[in-house]
Amino acid sequence: MKKVLFVLTVLLIVGVFLTGCSAKLLKESDVSFAGPMVENVLIAHNEGNYDMWAKDMSEEMLKAVPKDKFNEMFKTVTDKIGNYIPNS
C-alpha cells in the first residue's frame, strides 16, 4: 500500500512539474490583434487623447486610470523616453 501511494505521489509531482514548466509557443495568429491595438494606445498617449486610449481598455483599467489622471500618469514615461514614433 505504501509503495502504491509513493508511486502515485511521484507521478503527481512529475505531472505537475512537466505541466508547469512546459512552454507554449505563440503563433502569429494568436496575437495578430495586438499590433493595431498597441499602435492605437501609443498614439492616443502621444496626443493625450483619453477617449482614443480608453476604447481598447478593460473596465478594470479604466477604473485604475480615470480621465482626469490620464496625462499626469503618463507624463513620467514621456519625460523619460519621449513620444512614440507612429508605425515604428
C-alpha positions, 0 to 999 in steps of 0.5 A: 500500500505504501509503495502504491501511494509513493508511486502515485505521489511521484507521478503527481509531482512529475505531472505537475512539474512537466505541466508547469514548466512546459512552454507554449509557443505563440503563433502569429495568429494568436496575437495578430490583434495586438499590433493595431491595438498597441499602435492605437494606445501609443498614439492616443498617449502621444496626443493625450487623447483619453477617449482614443486610449480608453476604447481598447481598455478593460473596465478594470483599467479604466477604473485604475486610470480615470480621465482626469489622471490620464496625462499626469500618469503618463507624463513620467514615461514621456519625460523619460523616453519621449513620444512614440514614433507612429508605425515604428 
